[in-house]
Amino acid sequence: MREAPPLLVSAASPKGAHMDGRPQLEIRVREGEGCARICLRGELDVATAADLSEHLAALNRTGITELTVDVAELSYVDPAGLFPLVAEQQRATASGMTLRIESPTGFVRDLLTVTGLMDYLTVSPPGDATAN
């Protein structure tokens, strides 16, 4: 797999970037033969969701058949931040692509459960909301 330089998102929002200058969301993409892996780090919320949506849509247009979104390093997610994953699942279903959400923390798993998305998205590893 080849790795693209990370996209660092410092959204223009009331929160802006972190006090120490770190971006709110880092998006790292690795592409291979017919597949891609996106690793997310930081905050996925209303201020950063559009950037993730653009990345996911662009990858989908490349014709990949498998996409993994690693959410293990997300420190915060709000319901608006989940929208890009829902939209990508809809695109994946329409195009025959496989989308997998990987390594959610307990907080992310809880949010997916409360919003009803745990049954809609393919989450790996499987488990209950008390994991992590």
N, CA and C atoms as a LAMMPS dump frame, in Angstrom:
ITEM: TIMESTEP
0
ITEM: NUMBER OF ATOMS
396
ITEM: BOX BOUNDS ff ff ff
-5.0000000000000000e+02 5.0000000000000000e+02
-5.0000000000000000e+02 5.0000000000000000e+02
-5.0000000000000000e+02 5.0000000000000000e+02
ITEM: ATOMS id mol type element x y z
1 1 1 N 0.834 -1.18 0
2 1 2 C 0 0 0
3 1 3 C 0.874 1.237 0
4 2 1 N 0.437 2.244 -0.751
5 2 2 C 1.165 3.505 -0.72
6 2 3 C 0.418 4.474 0.183
7 3 1 N 1.172 5.292 0.875
8 3 2 C 0.582 6.209 1.832
9 3 3 C 0.71 7.639 1.34
10 4 1 N -0.412 8.329 1.325
11 4 2 C -0.429 9.741 0.944
12 4 3 C -0.063 10.579 2.161
13 5 1 N 0.437 11.795 1.963
14 5 2 C 0.703 12.663 3.108
15 5 3 C -0.594 12.924 3.857
16 6 1 N -0.542 13.031 5.191
17 6 2 C -1.768 13.236 5.95
18 6 3 C -2.393 14.593 5.661
19 7 1 N -3.717 14.605 5.683
20 7 2 C -4.455 15.848 5.581
21 7 3 C -4.726 16.321 7.003
22 8 1 N -4.318 17.53 7.321
23 8 2 C -4.524 18.079 8.653
24 8 3 C -5.628 19.118 8.572
25 9 1 N -6.675 18.913 9.328
26 9 2 C -7.841 19.784 9.273
27 9 3 C -7.902 20.635 10.529
28 10 1 N -7.753 21.927 10.368
29 10 2 C -7.98 22.885 11.446
30 10 3 C -9.182 23.706 11.018
31 11 1 N -10.319 23.22 11.382
32 11 2 C -11.565 23.814 10.894
33 11 3 C -11.759 25.225 11.42
34 12 1 N -12.368 26.045 10.592
35 12 2 C -12.718 27.402 11.009
36 12 3 C -14.043 27.314 11.748
37 13 1 N -13.964 27.097 13.024
38 13 2 C -15.143 26.937 13.858
39 13 3 C -14.918 27.694 15.148
40 14 1 N -15.927 27.785 16.003
41 14 2 C -15.714 28.466 17.275
42 14 3 C -14.555 27.856 18.071
43 15 1 N -14.357 26.536 17.907
44 15 2 C -13.266 25.896 18.632
45 15 3 C -11.919 26.132 17.959
46 16 1 N -11.9 26.152 16.63
47 16 2 C -10.643 26.303 15.897
48 16 3 C -9.711 25.136 16.174
49 17 1 N -8.433 25.358 16.007
50 17 2 C -7.444 24.326 16.285
51 17 3 C -7.228 24.248 17.792
52 18 1 N -6.557 23.205 18.202
53 18 2 C -6.223 23.049 19.617
54 18 3 C -5.308 24.177 20.072
55 19 1 N -5.284 24.419 21.363
56 19 2 C -4.46 25.485 21.936
57 19 3 C -2.988 25.331 21.555
58 20 1 N -2.52 24.081 21.438
59 20 2 C -1.111 23.869 21.111
60 20 3 C -0.862 23.87 19.597
61 21 1 N -1.876 24.233 18.808
62 21 2 C -1.706 24.343 17.369
63 21 3 C -1.967 23.068 16.594
64 22 1 N -2.242 21.961 17.278
65 22 2 C -2.546 20.711 16.582
66 22 3 C -3.865 20.853 15.826
67 23 1 N -3.99 20.224 14.672
68 23 2 C -5.246 20.275 13.941
69 23 3 C -6.318 19.477 14.687
70 24 1 N -7.576 19.782 14.385
71 24 2 C -8.659 19.048 15.013
72 24 3 C -8.758 17.622 14.497
73 25 1 N -8.474 17.407 13.214
74 25 2 C -8.586 16.081 12.629
75 25 3 C -7.438 15.844 11.666
76 26 1 N -6.816 14.704 11.819
77 26 2 C -5.785 14.26 10.879
78 26 3 C -6.348 13.072 10.132
79 27 1 N -6.264 13.115 8.8
80 27 2 C -6.76 12.045 7.942
81 27 3 C -5.573 11.468 7.189
82 28 1 N -5.243 10.217 7.478
83 28 2 C -4.146 9.537 6.777
84 28 3 C -4.756 8.469 5.872
85 29 1 N -4.299 8.431 4.635
86 29 2 C -4.842 7.488 3.651
87 29 3 C -3.732 6.608 3.126
88 30 1 N -3.987 5.309 3.104
89 30 2 C -3.09 4.35 2.456
90 30 3 C -3.912 3.611 1.418
91 31 1 N -3.394 3.61 0.189
92 31 2 C -4.102 2.941 -0.902
93 31 3 C -3.311 1.75 -1.389
94 32 1 N -4.031 0.702 -1.727
95 32 2 C -3.428 -0.496 -2.286
96 32 3 C -4.221 -0.926 -3.505
97 33 1 N -3.983 -2.12 -3.941
98 33 2 C -4.667 -2.674 -5.116
99 33 3 C -6.141 -2.889 -4.794
100 34 1 N -6.991 -1.984 -5.254
101 34 2 C -8.433 -2.114 -5.068
102 34 3 C -8.932 -1.841 -3.66
103 35 1 N -8.045 -1.342 -2.796
104 35 2 C -8.466 -1.095 -1.423
105 35 3 C -7.805 0.167 -0.874
106 36 1 N -8.362 0.666 0.209
107 36 2 C -7.789 1.833 0.872
108 36 3 C -8.095 1.749 2.357
109 37 1 N -7.255 2.405 3.116
110 37 2 C -7.418 2.476 4.567
111 37 3 C -7.262 3.933 4.972
112 38 1 N -8.25 4.438 5.694
113 38 2 C -8.197 5.791 6.232
114 38 3 C -8.058 5.676 7.745
115 39 1 N -7.053 6.353 8.282
116 39 2 C -6.871 6.407 9.73
117 39 3 C -7.194 7.823 10.186
118 40 1 N -8.086 7.924 11.151
119 40 2 C -8.516 9.218 11.659
120 40 3 C -7.934 9.443 13.044
121 41 1 N -7.483 10.682 13.283
122 41 2 C -6.913 11.027 14.581
123 41 3 C -7.414 12.415 14.97
124 42 1 N -7.929 12.535 16.17
125 42 2 C -8.385 13.833 16.651
126 42 3 C -9.882 13.865 16.837
127 43 1 N -10.505 14.958 16.371
128 43 2 C -11.922 15.199 16.606
129 43 3 C -12.713 15.144 15.304
130 44 1 N -13.72 14.303 15.288
131 44 2 C -14.62 14.191 14.15
132 44 3 C -15.958 14.763 14.584
133 45 1 N -16.225 15.968 14.13
134 45 2 C -17.436 16.659 14.574
135 45 3 C -17.976 17.528 13.458
136 46 1 N -18.926 18.377 13.799
137 46 2 C -19.564 19.229 12.803
138 46 3 C -18.542 20.099 12.065
139 47 1 N -17.445 20.453 12.719
140 47 2 C -16.436 21.325 12.115
141 47 3 C -15.502 20.591 11.154
142 48 1 N -15.394 19.28 11.267
143 48 2 C -14.436 18.53 10.45
144 48 3 C -15.079 17.49 9.539
145 49 1 N -16.376 17.264 9.7
146 49 2 C -17.061 16.201 8.945
147 49 3 C -17.009 16.407 7.434
148 50 1 N -17.115 17.651 6.979
149 50 2 C -17.121 17.904 5.529
150 50 3 C -15.809 17.478 4.873
151 51 1 N -14.693 17.692 5.565
152 51 2 C -13.4 17.279 5.006
153 51 3 C -13.323 15.762 4.87
154 52 1 N -13.822 15.041 5.869
155 52 2 C -13.833 13.587 5.776
156 52 3 C -14.763 13.147 4.648
157 53 1 N -15.917 13.794 4.522
158 53 2 C -16.856 13.448 3.443
159 53 3 C -16.195 13.571 2.073
160 54 1 N -15.462 14.66 1.872
161 54 2 C -14.777 14.863 0.595
162 54 3 C -13.75 13.773 0.335
163 55 1 N -12.986 13.408 1.347
164 55 2 C -11.982 12.347 1.201
165 55 3 C -12.641 11.012 0.861
166 56 1 N -13.703 10.679 1.579
167 56 2 C -14.39 9.409 1.342
168 56 3 C -14.99 9.367 -0.057
169 57 1 N -15.616 10.44 -0.487
170 57 2 C -16.22 10.484 -1.825
171 57 3 C -15.152 10.342 -2.91
172 58 1 N -14.026 11.011 -2.721
173 58 2 C -12.938 10.928 -3.703
174 58 3 C -12.402 9.501 -3.798
175 59 1 N -12.237 8.842 -2.668
176 59 2 C -11.763 7.462 -2.688
177 59 3 C -12.775 6.547 -3.371
178 60 1 N -14.039 6.756 -3.097
179 60 2 C -15.077 5.936 -3.702
180 60 3 C -15.04 6.061 -5.219
181 61 1 N -14.768 7.253 -5.729
182 61 2 C -14.72 7.474 -7.182
183 61 3 C -13.535 6.777 -7.844
184 62 1 N -12.523 6.351 -7.085
185 62 2 C -11.371 5.671 -7.677
186 62 3 C -11.686 4.238 -8.074
187 63 1 N -12.837 3.733 -7.633
188 63 2 C -13.211 2.373 -7.986
189 63 3 C -12.712 1.308 -7.025
190 64 1 N -12.261 1.701 -5.844
191 64 2 C -11.823 0.692 -4.878
192 64 3 C -12.996 -0.206 -4.509
193 65 1 N -12.683 -1.423 -4.104
194 65 2 C -13.74 -2.368 -3.729
195 65 3 C -13.809 -2.577 -2.225
196 66 1 N -12.789 -2.104 -1.514
197 66 2 C -12.773 -2.276 -0.056
198 66 3 C -12.187 -1.028 0.594
199 67 1 N -12.889 -0.511 1.592
200 67 2 C -12.433 0.663 2.332
201 67 3 C -12.557 0.391 3.819
202 68 1 N -11.458 0.623 4.531
203 68 2 C -11.444 0.501 5.984
204 68 3 C -11.209 1.883 6.573
205 69 1 N -12.031 2.248 7.554
206 69 2 C -11.87 3.513 8.264
207 69 3 C -11.509 3.165 9.708
208 70 1 N -10.262 3.445 10.068
209 70 2 C -9.758 3.154 11.415
210 70 3 C -10.05 4.354 12.309
211 71 1 N -10.879 4.154 13.323
212 71 2 C -11.298 5.246 14.203
213 71 3 C -10.679 5.13 15.6
214 72 1 N -9.669 4.297 15.749
215 72 2 C -9.067 4.04 17.068
216 72 3 C -8.479 5.282 17.715
217 73 1 N -8.017 6.24 16.906
218 73 2 C -7.349 7.41 17.472
219 73 3 C -8.234 8.663 17.5
220 74 1 N -9.53 8.466 17.372
221 74 2 C -10.424 9.609 17.515
222 74 3 C -10.581 9.919 19.001
223 75 1 N -10.366 11.164 19.367
224 75 2 C -10.508 11.564 20.768
225 75 3 C -11.911 12.081 21.053
226 76 1 N -12.638 12.452 19.999
227 76 2 C -13.989 12.973 20.172
228 76 3 C -14.765 12.76 18.881
229 77 1 N -16.025 12.393 19.022
230 77 2 C -16.939 12.268 17.889
231 77 3 C -18.298 12.779 18.352
232 78 1 N -18.929 13.607 17.523
233 78 2 C -20.303 13.987 17.829
234 78 3 C -21.195 13.39 16.743
235 79 1 N -22.512 13.41 16.942
236 79 2 C -23.398 12.791 15.945
237 79 3 C -23.206 13.346 14.531
238 80 1 N -22.926 14.637 14.39
239 80 2 C -22.691 15.204 13.057
240 80 3 C -21.449 14.585 12.412
241 81 1 N -20.481 14.198 13.22
242 81 2 C -19.275 13.573 12.709
243 81 3 C -19.519 12.188 12.137
244 82 1 N -20.628 11.562 12.523
245 82 2 C -20.958 10.238 12.004
246 82 3 C -21.563 10.296 10.6
247 83 1 N -22.078 11.46 10.209
248 83 2 C -22.739 11.572 8.908
249 83 3 C -21.873 11.108 7.74
250 84 1 N -20.587 11.482 7.677
251 84 2 C -19.783 11.008 6.53
252 84 3 C -19.706 9.483 6.448
253 85 1 N -19.721 8.806 7.575
254 85 2 C -19.665 7.342 7.565
255 85 3 C -20.975 6.757 7.048
256 86 1 N -22.092 7.374 7.432
257 86 2 C -23.396 6.929 6.941
258 86 3 C -23.492 7.157 5.432
259 87 1 N -23.089 8.34 4.98
260 87 2 C -23.133 8.644 3.546
261 87 3 C -22.241 7.692 2.759
262 88 1 N -21.071 7.384 3.313
263 88 2 C -20.162 6.471 2.609
264 88 3 C -20.731 5.061 2.57
265 89 1 N -21.423 4.646 3.621
266 89 2 C -22.064 3.327 3.61
267 89 3 C -23.115 3.274 2.506
268 90 1 N -23.858 4.349 2.325
269 90 2 C -24.849 4.398 1.25
270 90 3 C -24.18 4.304 -0.116
271 91 1 N -23.071 5.043 -0.311
272 91 2 C -22.327 4.965 -1.584
273 91 3 C -21.753 3.569 -1.775
274 92 1 N -21.232 2.994 -0.705
275 92 2 C -20.638 1.657 -0.787
276 92 3 C -21.684 0.628 -1.201
277 93 1 N -22.838 0.705 -0.599
278 93 2 C -23.915 -0.225 -0.939
279 93 3 C -24.302 -0.072 -2.408
280 94 1 N -24.414 1.161 -2.869
281 94 2 C -24.807 1.418 -4.264
282 94 3 C -23.749 0.952 -5.262
283 95 1 N -22.471 1.035 -4.876
284 95 2 C -21.393 0.704 -5.819
285 95 3 C -20.842 -0.707 -5.65
286 96 1 N -21.282 -1.429 -4.618
287 96 2 C -20.777 -2.781 -4.388
288 96 3 C -19.479 -2.819 -3.6
289 97 1 N -19.081 -1.692 -3.061
290 97 2 C -17.857 -1.621 -2.26
291 97 3 C -18.137 -2.111 -0.838
292 98 1 N -17.112 -2.639 -0.189
293 98 2 C -17.202 -3.033 1.212
294 98 3 C -16.608 -1.932 2.072
295 99 1 N -17.368 -1.464 3.058
296 99 2 C -16.899 -0.461 4
297 99 3 C -16.874 -1.074 5.388
298 100 1 N -15.735 -0.902 6.072
299 100 2 C -15.602 -1.431 7.429
300 100 3 C -15.08 -0.328 8.346
301 101 1 N -15.729 -0.155 9.49
302 101 2 C -15.28 0.767 10.519
303 101 3 C -14.497 -0.071 11.515
304 102 1 N -13.245 0.315 11.747
305 102 2 C -12.352 -0.537 12.529
306 102 3 C -11.903 0.119 13.828
307 103 1 N -11.822 -0.683 14.867
308 103 2 C -11.228 -0.348 16.159
309 103 3 C -11.867 0.835 16.882
310 104 1 N -13.204 0.866 16.983
311 104 2 C -13.805 1.974 17.723
312 104 3 C -13.515 1.861 19.222
313 105 1 N -13.303 3.003 19.833
314 105 2 C -13.151 3.028 21.292
315 105 3 C -14.526 2.775 21.908
316 106 1 N -14.565 2.598 23.203
317 106 2 C -15.838 2.4 23.89
318 106 3 C -16.792 3.55 23.652
319 107 1 N -16.265 4.785 23.688
320 107 2 C -17.107 5.963 23.464
321 107 3 C -17.716 5.945 22.064
322 108 1 N -16.903 5.658 21.057
323 108 2 C -17.401 5.629 19.683
324 108 3 C -18.41 4.498 19.522
325 109 1 N -18.111 3.349 20.106
326 109 2 C -19.025 2.204 20.036
327 109 3 C -20.366 2.565 20.688
328 110 1 N -20.304 3.252 21.832
329 110 2 C -21.538 3.69 22.511
330 110 3 C -22.336 4.629 21.619
331 111 1 N -21.661 5.578 20.982
332 111 2 C -22.339 6.538 20.108
333 111 3 C -22.992 5.821 18.922
334 112 1 N -22.29 4.861 18.344
335 112 2 C -22.853 4.087 17.239
336 112 3 C -24.08 3.292 17.699
337 113 1 N -24.04 2.777 18.908
338 113 2 C -25.165 2.011 19.45
339 113 3 C -26.36 2.917 19.717
340 114 1 N -26.129 4.033 20.392
341 114 2 C -27.213 4.954 20.747
342 114 3 C -27.894 5.521 19.499
343 115 1 N -27.116 5.785 18.457
344 115 2 C -27.679 6.35 17.223
345 115 3 C -28.283 5.279 16.316
346 116 1 N -28.141 4.012 16.67
347 116 2 C -28.67 2.926 15.857
348 116 3 C -27.781 2.535 14.697
349 117 1 N -26.571 3.112 14.634
350 117 2 C -25.685 2.853 13.498
351 117 3 C -24.853 1.583 13.652
352 118 1 N -24.797 1.035 14.846
353 118 2 C -24.027 -0.192 15.051
354 118 3 C -24.586 -1.326 14.18
355 119 1 N -25.908 -1.305 13.966
356 119 2 C -26.535 -2.332 13.132
357 119 3 C -26.493 -1.993 11.648
358 120 1 N -26.206 -0.74 11.31
359 120 2 C -26.173 -0.307 9.915
360 120 3 C -24.778 -0.413 9.316
361 121 1 N -23.774 -0.045 10.096
362 121 2 C -22.384 -0.072 9.644
363 121 3 C -21.737 -1.409 9.999
364 122 1 N -20.731 -1.807 9.247
365 122 2 C -19.945 -2.993 9.594
366 122 3 C -18.809 -2.52 10.483
367 123 1 N -18.841 -2.943 11.747
368 123 2 C -17.869 -2.494 12.743
369 123 3 C -17.009 -3.678 13.139
370 124 1 N -15.701 -3.458 13.172
371 124 2 C -14.742 -4.502 13.501
372 124 3 C -13.749 -3.983 14.538
373 125 1 N -13.417 -4.685 15.571
374 125 2 C -13.96 -6.006 15.882
375 125 3 C -15.36 -5.889 16.445
376 126 1 N -16.16 -6.939 16.215
377 126 2 C -17.493 -6.924 16.79
378 126 3 C -17.392 -6.981 18.309
379 127 1 N -18.392 -6.538 18.976
380 127 2 C -18.406 -6.569 20.44
381 127 3 C -19.548 -5.742 20.949
382 128 1 N -19.612 -5.627 22.27
383 128 2 C -20.72 -4.861 22.834
384 128 3 C -20.271 -3.468 23.215
385 129 1 N -21.195 -2.657 23.643
386 129 2 C -20.935 -1.255 23.946
387 129 3 C -20.083 -1.061 25.185
388 130 1 N -19.818 -2.111 25.942
389 130 2 C -18.989 -1.954 27.131
390 130 3 C -17.52 -2.235 26.85
391 131 1 N -17.189 -2.604 25.617
392 131 2 C -15.78 -2.869 25.27
393 131 3 C -14.984 -1.591 25.334
394 132 1 N -13.688 -1.719 25.67
395 132 2 C -12.767 -0.591 25.778
396 132 3 C -13.151 0.302 26.906
